[in-house]
Amino acid sequence: MRLAEAGPVVLSGDVAHFEEQFESRGVPGFNFDRAETLASMERLMGIAQALNATLIMQHDAKDIAKPPAFPKSAR
């Protein structure tokens, strides 16, 4: 996403749940294919780097406040 207030943002989806998983290449045990998960993580990190974007882990409590809140009209 490109947000006026935050610039480019990439959301992790369910590829990983915590920032530490990207740093340690940790794959959630319930992910179906470890190699595909790692490849997806690499792609996301590459996209974020190429766009100078913020990579947000959607399940990580530390990242929830990073993007701006939706406007009331979008709720």
Z-matrix of the N, CA and C atoms (Angstrom, degrees):
N
C 1 1.430
C 2 1.518 1 107.99
N 3 1.315 2 115.01 1 152.10
C 4 1.467 3 120.10 2 171.57
C 5 1.527 4 106.15 3 -116.53
N 6 1.305 5 115.46 4 111.21
C 7 1.458 6 121.26 5 -177.49
C 8 1.518 7 109.65 6 -106.61
N 9 1.319 8 115.48 7 132.43
C 10 1.466 9 119.89 8 -178.90
C 11 1.522 10 111.26 9 -56.69
N 12 1.321 11 116.60 10 -38.98
C 13 1.466 12 120.72 11 -176.21
C 14 1.521 13 113.33 12 -81.42
N 15 1.343 14 117.47 13 -25.70
C 16 1.464 15 119.96 14 -171.19
C 17 1.523 16 113.58 15 -122.97
N 18 1.309 17 118.31 16 -7.66
C 19 1.463 18 120.17 17 -176.16
C 20 1.513 19 110.71 18 78.20
N 21 1.327 20 117.54 19 -159.12
C 22 1.462 21 120.00 20 -178.39
C 23 1.527 22 111.78 21 -70.11
N 24 1.323 23 115.33 22 138.89
C 25 1.466 24 122.65 23 -179.02
C 26 1.527 25 107.85 24 -135.59
N 27 1.321 26 116.92 25 135.48
C 28 1.455 27 123.03 26 174.77
C 29 1.525 28 107.29 27 -117.25
N 30 1.341 29 116.63 28 128.04
C 31 1.463 30 121.56 29 178.73
C 32 1.521 31 109.74 30 -96.87
N 33 1.315 32 116.45 31 137.02
C 34 1.463 33 120.96 32 -175.24
C 35 1.511 34 113.86 33 -73.81
N 36 1.312 35 117.77 34 -21.66
C 37 1.463 36 118.91 35 -173.12
C 38 1.516 37 108.59 36 62.54
N 39 1.322 38 116.90 37 -141.09
C 40 1.460 39 120.33 38 -178.39
C 41 1.524 40 113.66 39 -102.11
N 42 1.338 41 117.68 40 12.63
C 43 1.469 42 119.16 41 -179.82
C 44 1.524 43 110.56 42 -62.46
N 45 1.321 44 116.71 43 -35.22
C 46 1.466 45 122.51 44 176.13
C 47 1.523 46 106.53 45 -153.17
N 48 1.302 47 115.86 46 159.10
C 49 1.457 48 119.25 47 -174.85
C 50 1.517 49 114.17 48 -111.71
N 51 1.313 50 116.73 49 -18.30
C 52 1.457 51 120.77 50 -177.33
C 53 1.532 52 109.78 51 -136.19
N 54 1.321 53 116.36 52 148.15
C 55 1.462 54 121.66 53 179.85
C 56 1.525 55 110.98 54 -56.56
N 57 1.311 56 116.43 55 -36.68
C 58 1.460 57 120.91 56 -178.83
C 59 1.523 58 111.85 57 -59.56
N 60 1.335 59 117.30 58 -29.80
C 61 1.463 60 119.90 59 179.58
C 62 1.529 61 111.14 60 -66.54
N 63 1.317 62 117.25 61 -33.29
C 64 1.462 63 119.89 62 176.67
C 65 1.524 64 109.57 63 -70.88
N 66 1.317 65 116.79 64 -39.40
C 67 1.462 66 120.67 65 -178.53
C 68 1.527 67 112.09 66 -68.18
N 69 1.336 68 117.06 67 -40.49
C 70 1.472 69 121.30 68 -175.87
C 71 1.526 70 112.82 69 -98.72
N 72 1.321 71 116.66 70 -1.06
C 73 1.476 72 122.86 71 -175.21
C 74 1.532 73 109.74 72 59.09
N 75 1.327 74 114.83 73 36.30
C 76 1.457 75 120.64 74 176.65
C 77 1.516 76 110.58 75 -80.13
N 78 1.308 77 116.49 76 131.78
C 79 1.458 78 122.18 77 -178.86
C 80 1.524 79 108.65 78 -109.66
N 81 1.337 80 117.54 79 129.40
C 82 1.462 81 118.97 80 176.53
C 83 1.531 82 110.42 81 -54.14
N 84 1.311 83 116.59 82 137.44
C 85 1.463 84 121.46 83 -176.68
C 86 1.512 85 114.37 84 -60.34
N 87 1.310 86 116.86 85 -25.32
C 88 1.461 87 119.79 86 -177.99
C 89 1.526 88 113.12 87 -90.47
N 90 1.353 89 118.13 88 -2.26
C 91 1.466 90 119.62 89 174.57
C 92 1.523 91 108.70 90 -66.86
N 93 1.300 92 116.65 91 141.95
C 94 1.463 93 122.41 92 -172.64
C 95 1.522 94 113.27 93 -68.80
N 96 1.329 95 116.93 94 -42.14
C 97 1.462 96 120.10 95 -172.74
C 98 1.522 97 109.61 96 -135.06
N 99 1.323 98 116.66 97 110.39
C 100 1.466 99 121.89 98 -176.90
C 101 1.531 100 111.44 99 -59.07
N 102 1.329 101 117.74 100 -46.19
C 103 1.470 102 121.03 101 -177.57
C 104 1.525 103 110.89 102 -62.91
N 105 1.314 104 117.36 103 -41.94
C 106 1.471 105 120.53 104 178.88
C 107 1.525 106 110.98 105 -66.58
N 108 1.329 107 116.37 106 -38.27
C 109 1.461 108 119.73 107 178.00
C 110 1.525 109 110.45 108 -63.02
N 111 1.326 110 116.59 109 -46.03
C 112 1.462 111 119.93 110 179.27
C 113 1.528 112 110.96 111 -62.73
N 114 1.327 113 117.26 112 -39.77
C 115 1.465 114 120.74 113 177.65
C 116 1.529 115 110.16 114 -63.33
N 117 1.316 116 117.43 115 -40.83
C 118 1.470 117 121.04 116 178.24
C 119 1.518 118 111.33 117 -65.33
N 120 1.324 119 116.62 118 -39.66
C 121 1.462 120 120.32 119 177.36
C 122 1.524 121 110.27 120 -61.97
N 123 1.336 122 116.77 121 -43.74
C 124 1.463 123 120.83 122 178.97
C 125 1.531 124 110.62 123 -61.81
N 126 1.343 125 116.66 124 -43.14
C 127 1.472 126 119.95 125 178.90
C 128 1.521 127 110.88 126 -61.67
N 129 1.337 128 116.74 127 -45.28
C 130 1.468 129 119.60 128 179.92
C 131 1.521 130 111.64 129 -61.97
N 132 1.328 131 116.76 130 -43.29
C 133 1.463 132 119.42 131 179.07
C 134 1.526 133 110.71 132 -64.95
N 135 1.330 134 117.45 133 -38.15
C 136 1.455 135 120.76 134 177.98
C 137 1.516 136 112.39 135 -65.45
N 138 1.319 137 116.58 136 -42.09
C 139 1.473 138 120.94 137 177.88
C 140 1.518 139 109.74 138 -63.02
N 141 1.338 140 116.44 139 -47.25
C 142 1.467 141 120.49 140 -179.57
C 143 1.523 142 110.62 141 -60.16
N 144 1.316 143 117.10 142 -42.03
C 145 1.464 144 120.77 143 -179.38
C 146 1.531 145 110.40 144 -67.23
N 147 1.324 146 117.28 145 -44.27
C 148 1.463 147 121.17 146 -178.34
C 149 1.527 148 112.03 147 -62.98
N 150 1.321 149 116.16 148 -33.85
C 151 1.466 150 121.18 149 -178.82
C 152 1.522 151 112.78 150 -94.03
N 153 1.342 152 116.42 151 -2.38
C 154 1.464 153 121.08 152 -172.79
C 155 1.531 154 109.26 153 53.23
N 156 1.332 155 113.89 154 46.14
C 157 1.464 156 121.32 155 -174.32
C 158 1.519 157 111.21 156 -99.98
N 159 1.309 158 115.06 157 159.16
C 160 1.455 159 122.15 158 171.53
C 161 1.524 160 107.60 159 -84.14
N 162 1.332 161 117.02 160 125.94
C 163 1.457 162 122.13 161 176.73
C 164 1.520 163 107.44 162 -94.66
N 165 1.317 164 115.85 163 119.42
C 166 1.461 165 121.25 164 -175.71
C 167 1.518 166 109.88 165 -110.50
N 168 1.341 167 114.63 166 125.95
C 169 1.458 168 120.80 167 173.96
C 170 1.523 169 106.87 168 -84.27
N 171 1.292 170 116.42 169 113.31
C 172 1.460 171 120.14 170 -171.85
C 173 1.526 172 114.15 171 -67.69
N 174 1.324 173 117.84 172 -18.35
C 175 1.464 174 120.62 173 -179.36
C 176 1.525 175 112.34 174 -104.17
N 177 1.313 176 117.77 175 -1.88
C 178 1.464 177 121.69 176 -175.81
C 179 1.522 178 109.37 177 -91.03
N 180 1.320 179 116.54 178 119.36
C 181 1.469 180 121.11 179 -177.91
C 182 1.523 181 111.81 180 -56.13
N 183 1.340 182 117.11 181 -30.22
C 184 1.471 183 120.07 182 179.82
C 185 1.524 184 111.82 183 -68.10
N 186 1.330 185 117.80 184 -23.36
C 187 1.456 186 121.00 185 -175.26
C 188 1.531 187 113.87 186 -98.28
N 189 1.304 188 118.04 187 -11.35
C 190 1.468 189 121.14 188 -174.62
C 191 1.526 190 111.76 189 -58.75
N 192 1.309 191 118.29 190 -36.67
C 193 1.468 192 120.91 191 -177.01
C 194 1.528 193 113.04 192 -87.23
N 195 1.328 194 119.15 193 -1.80
C 196 1.468 195 120.53 194 -177.68
C 197 1.530 196 113.61 195 -65.07
N 198 1.333 197 119.40 196 -49.10
C 199 1.471 198 117.44 197 178.85
C 200 1.525 199 109.78 198 -79.36
N 201 1.325 200 116.82 199 156.92
C 202 1.463 201 118.23 200 176.95
C 203 1.524 202 110.24 201 -67.82
N 204 1.308 203 115.99 202 154.54
C 205 1.473 204 121.13 203 179.00
C 206 1.516 205 109.14 204 -68.32
N 207 1.337 206 115.53 205 149.47
C 208 1.449 207 119.83 206 174.51
C 209 1.515 208 109.93 207 -61.99
N 210 1.323 209 117.36 208 143.48
C 211 1.464 210 118.26 209 175.12
C 212 1.528 211 109.55 210 -65.52
N 213 1.318 212 116.84 211 155.18
C 214 1.460 213 120.54 212 -178.61
C 215 1.516 214 111.58 213 -53.86
N 216 1.318 215 117.64 214 -35.78
C 217 1.461 216 120.76 215 -177.69
C 218 1.513 217 112.83 216 -66.06
N 219 1.347 218 118.33 217 -18.60
C 220 1.468 219 121.71 218 -179.21
C 221 1.510 220 112.52 219 -93.46
N 222 1.296 221 117.61 220 -5.50
C 223 1.483 222 120.33 221 -177.16
C 224 1.484 223 111.62 222 -84.17
